[in-house]
């Protein structure tokens, strides 16, 4: 299609206007593609880090879609099993602090067993919950024994009240 406001052009004619170099070249030429610098190269994970001015930074390129992220991270923000605490270890510590020793001891032992199998965090919590549970249980037994001895001593004294 041609512009209707321009006169028709005969491509076979060799008129002086067609010998003009300004008219023989197209009015628009595609620009040349810009030249970009080469992409920087990054060291592989675990490679020694580059230091100094003008050298590549010491981090890996981001993982492409569908690949596993570097450094053991789970995709899509999922939590590693090693990153979460065992719930029973927390329950063990809290119940032992609140002097519910039997529950603290039982949940502490269960939590220690689960942590050994799953690799979750909370080993110290479960251990302290178990220890405090045993200390609380021992303290409760000593208190009960002292109370029983005190009541028996008061009953055998045979005090009489004179009015």
Secondary structure, DSSP 8 states (H G I E B T S, - for coil): ---TTS----TT---GGGG-HHHHS-S-----------------TTS----STTS--SS-----TTS--STT--GGG---GGGSB-HHHHHHHHHHHTT-HHHHHHHHHHHHHHHHHH--B-HHHHHHHHHHHHHHHHHHHHHHHHHHHHHHHHHHH------
